[in-house]
Amino acid sequence: MSKRRSPILAVAAACALSLTVGCASLLGDNKARDANNAVPDSFGALTGESGPSIAVQKQWDVFFADADLKSLIAEAMENNQQLNIQLQEIIITQNNAAAIRGDYLPRLDAGVGAGLEKPGRYTAEGVEHEAHSLPKPLADFRFGFVASWETDIWSRFRNARKAAIFNYEATIQERNFLVTEIVAEIANSYYDLVALDLQIEILDKNIELQKNALEVVKLKKLAARGTELGVQRFQAEVLKNQGRRFSLEQQRIIVENRINFLVGRFPQPVARNSQNFMSAQPDVVATGLPSDLLENRPDVKAAELRLEASKLDTKSAKARFYPSLRLDAGIGFESFNLAHLIDPRSLAFNVAGGLIAPLLNRTAIKADYRSANARQVQAVFDYERSILQAYTDVYNQLTAISNMRQRYEQLSDQVDRLRAAIEVSKALYQSAQADYNEVLMTTRDSLEAEMDLIEAKKAQMQAVVSIYQALGGGWRQNQ
């Protein structure tokens, strides 16, 4: 027996060796390479706070102080449809990994069967039945167990299962990344909403001031100290700002319902607190080292896991070129007479084994292997892209924090000066030392500066949210 087996094993080994060499030529120039995960040593001169990125370790309910904002995020974590869809994706990939495990384990089936057979009289089988006076038709009763096992000698199934496990872990990281996006979007929308509240409030105050100024212009006209032109200009300014208020009100409705959608509920009022918004100081977030992004950013971790899965998928596809060994066995009872079925003499069994190697018409195997290799190359580029994107996101938000802080300081000084200028222009107008146009333009400039100041504060707060997200914060759960 051993002498007959050795040529078969030798042929199988030779086939495996030749196929291994031939696989490289199948890929041409599209060969996979190792990913480059090198990042700069720092974020350069932009890094404001050095040290470990402690903030990203904080859960969102610790990082954000506003109780209304935390309540919205907590509700979204339960009801957001996209998060729940992603949760089902995790369950699916987990089941895929469990299903693949069954491919490389032996399979055992139980079976019960019955049948009738009536061969033709002038056939070899019919003559044999006639000679032995067998019943016509001949019954066949059987039950037993059948086992089969395709031995995973090239680790094709084990690699496929490991790849499925990596994909399962990647879906968990993708859900974590989705959490960071939803947390950031709710926080940014919340600040949008609060800013719109304040802008509408500022606009209402200015409309009242302009109405009062309009009355003054009308009185001066009646006293022959003004003209109809001044009255019309102030009336037009009041109407313009009243129309602008409707536009801001519509924006507020849209932002409010965007929050409701993220939270997973139908349109309704959103609780918020705008009293301390303008005096709020943005949190300082230490960036840490760029290399920390490889651990903290869920999208980078997911890309890395997908890359590892693609490597194993390529190995699994390559193993299909090699010979496979399959073992089959069965044992049970079989008889043409039901009364003799449970009898030791009715016991039957079979054992078989076969070594099969693909030689001709391997087009599908080649195509699968090339596709698996191409997906691995894709995964390499995706991983490198995710690292580049993570570093760029942090770099951009660091510049935003610096620039928005300086812009807010400049606008704050501008607003103070224009508020003082309004009082001066009113006094000069009352004493006929300035015309209505100077009062009108000063009031208009002051309004725009106050609106811009609110926008600058909002941008400051959103920049902190964005840097928190860019560093990979918001997805960790409290233990």
C-alpha positions, 0 to 999 in steps of 0.5 A, spaced: 500 500 500 505 504 501 509 503 495 502 505 491 501 511 495 508 514 494 508 516 487 501 519 488 504 524 494 510 525 489 505 527 484 501 532 489 508 535 491 510 536 484 504 539 482 503 544 488 511 546 487 509 548 480 503 551 482 506 555 487 511 558 482 506 559 476 501 563 481 506 569 481 506 569 473 498 570 474 498 576 477 503 580 472 505 587 475 499 587 480 502 584 486 501 585 493 505 589 497 506 591 504 502 597 507 506 603 509 503 606 516 509 611 517 506 618 519 510 624 521 513 625 528 508 630 530 503 635 527 508 640 527 508 647 529 500 647 530 500 642 536 498 647 541 498 642 547 503 636 547 502 630 551 498 624 550 491 625 547 487 624 554 481 627 551 480 621 546 479 616 552 473 620 554 466 617 553 462 623 550 458 624 556 464 626 560 467 630 554 461 634 553 458 638 559 451 640 556 446 636 559 441 637 554 446 635 549 448 629 552 441 627 553 440 628 545 446 623 544 444 618 549 437 618 545 441 617 539 445 611 541 439 607 542 434 609 537 439 612 531 437 607 525 444 607 522 447 605 528 442 599 529 443 597 521 450 597 523 449 592 529 445 587 524 451 587 520 456 585 526 451 580 527 451 578 520 459 577 519 459 574 526 455 568 523 459 568 517 465 566 521 461 561 525 459 558 518 466 558 515 468 554 521 464 548 519 467 547 512 473 545 515 470 540 521 468 533 519 461 532 517 456 527 520 449 526 517 444 521 519 439 518 514 433 513 513 431 511 507 426 506 503 425 504 496 423 499 491 426 496 485 424 492 479 430 490 474 428 488 467 427 480 467 432 479 461 438 484 464 444 481 468 441 484 475 434 481 473 437 474 472 440 474 478 434 476 482 430 470 478 436 465 480 435 467 488 428 467 488 428 475 490 421 478 491 419 482 485 419 488 486 425 488 491 424 493 497 430 496 500 430 499 507 436 502 510 438 507 516 445 509 518 450 515 518 454 518 513 461 522 514 465 526 510 471 530 511 475 535 506 482 535 510 484 542 510 492 540 509 493 547 505 489 551 511 484 554 505 478 553 510 482 556 516 485 562 513 478 563 510 475 563 517 480 567 520 479 572 514 472 572 516 473 573 524 478 579 521 472 582 517 467 581 523 472 585 528 472 590 522 465 591 522 465 593 530 470 598 528 466 601 523 460 601 528 465 605 532 467 610 527 459 611 525 458 613 533 464 618 532 460 621 526 453 621 529 456 624 536 460 629 532 454 631 527 449 631 533 454 636 537 455 640 531 448 641 529 446 643 537 451 648 536 448 650 530 441 651 533 443 655 539 447 660 534 441 660 530 437 662 537 442 667 539 442 670 532 434 671 531 434 674 538 440 679 536 436 680 530 429 682 534 433 687 538 436 690 532 429 690 529 426 694 535 432 699 535 431 700 528 423 701 529 425 706 534 430 710 530 425 710 524 420 714 529 426 719 531 427 720 523 419 721 522 419 726 528 425 730 525 421 730 518 415 733 521 420 738 525 422 740 518 429 737 520 429 731 516 427 728 509 422 723 506 428 719 504 431 718 511 424 715 513 424 710 507 431 708 508 429 706 515 423 703 513 426 699 508 432 697 513 426 694 518 423 690 512 429 687 510 431 685 517 424 682 518 424 678 512 431 676 514 428 673 520 424 668 516 430 666 513 433 664 520 427 661 522 427 656 517 434 654 518 432 653 525 427 648 523 431 645 518 437 644 524 432 642 529 429 636 525 436 634 523 437 633 530 431 629 531 432 625 525 439 623 528 436 621 534 431 617 531 424 621 532 419 625 528 420 633 528 419 636 535 422 641 539 429 640 541 431 642 548 437 646 548 441 651 553 443 658 549 444 662 556 452 661 557 453 659 550 457 666 548 461 665 555 463 658 554 470 656 553 472 651 548 476 645 551 483 644 550 484 637 547 491 635 547 493 631 540 498 626 542 502 623 537 500 622 530 502 615 531 496 614 536 491 615 530 493 608 528 490 606 535 485 611 536 481 612 530 476 606 528 476 607 521 484 606 521 483 600 525 477 597 521 482 598 514 487 595 518 483 589 519 480 589 512 487 588 510 489 582 514 483 579 512 484 580 505 491 577 505 488 571 508 483 571 503 488 571 498 492 565 501 485 561 501 484 563 494 491 560 492 490 554 496 485 552 491 490 550 486 493 545 490 491 538 491 485 536 496 484 530 500 477 528 501 475 522 506 468 519 506 465 513 510 458 510 512 455 505 517 448 503 518 443 497 516 440 495 510 436 490 508 430 488 503 426 485 508 424 490 514 424 484 519 431 483 518 433 490 518 436 490 525 440 484 525 448 484 525 448 481 518 445 487 515 450 491 518 454 495 512 459 500 512 464 503 507 470 508 507 473 511 501 479 517 500 481 521 494 486 526 492 484 531 487 488 536 484 485 541 478 489 540 472 485 543 466 480 548 466 482 552 472 480 559 469 475 560 475 480 558 480 485 563 476 480 569 476 478 568 483 485 568 485 487 574 481 481 578 484 483 576 491 490 579 490 486 585 487 482 586 493 488 585 497 492 591 493 485 595 494 486 594 502 493 596 502 491 603 499 485 603 503 489 603 509 494 608 507 488 612 505 485 612 512 492 614 515 493 620 511 485 622 512 486 621 519 492 625 519 489 631 515 483 631 519 487 633 525 492 638 522 486 641 519 482 642 525 488 644 529 489 650 524 481 651 525 482 652 532 487 657 532 484 661 526 477 661 529 480 663 536 483 669 533 477 671 529 473 671 535 477 675 539 478 680 533 470 680 532 469 681 539 473 687 539 469 690 533 463 689 536 465 693 542 467 698 538 461 698 533 456 698 539 460 705 542 459 708 535 452 707 535 451 711 541 455 716 538 452 716 531 445 717 535 448 723 539 451 726 533 444 725 529 440 728 534 445 734 534 444 735 527 452 733 526 451 727 522 446 725 517 441 719 517 445 715 513 451 714 518 446 712 523 443 707 518 450 704 516 453 704 523 447 700 526 447 695 520 455 694 521 454 693 528 448 688 527 453 684 522 458 684 526 454 681 532 451 676 527 459 674 525 461 674 532 456 668 534 458 665 528 465 665 530 463 662 537 459 657 534 465 655 529 470 655 535 465 650 539 465 646 533 472 646 531 473 642 538 468 637 537 471 636 530 478 635 533 475 630 538 472 626 532 479 627 528 483 624 534 478 618 534 474 620 540 467 619 542 466 611 541 469 608 547 464 606 552 464 607 560 466 600 563 
